[in-house]
Amino acid sequence: KPKCRVHNAHGDYSLLSKLPKKRTSVVTMVRHPLDRVISIYELSTVRAARYLLYPNMTSATEAAERQCYERPHDVCLLDMWPFKHLMPRLAVELFAR
């Protein structure tokens, strides 16, 4: 159909609150819960490792927040549970090493 759009996401359901209710269809692929936990941890670790590009945790946090709000229509990973809790903690842990 014209103007048909598809969004493939690997996140949580918080994204649905940003989509129009009448024109949105959702397909959920169910995975084993342990696979989901491992996948979330892996993604959080990879994203937190990007903080190491900066000289210190303060500048890394500022850059991450700036990137989230440069594109106001995008959903920021730091706004989603559990990433908003995992990524900063993992980044602090990585900087400590």
Sequence and secondary structure as in RCSB ss.txt:
>XXXX:A:sequence
KPKCRVHNAHGDYSLLSKLPKKRTSVVTMVRHPLDRVISIYELSTVRAARYLLYPNMTSATEAAERQCYERPHDV
CLLDMWPFKHLMPRLAVELFAR
>XXXX:A:secstr
 TT       S GGGGGGS STT         HHHHHHHHHHHHHHHHHGGGGSSSHHHHHHHHHHHHHHSTTS 
 GGGSTTHHHHHHHHHHHHHH 
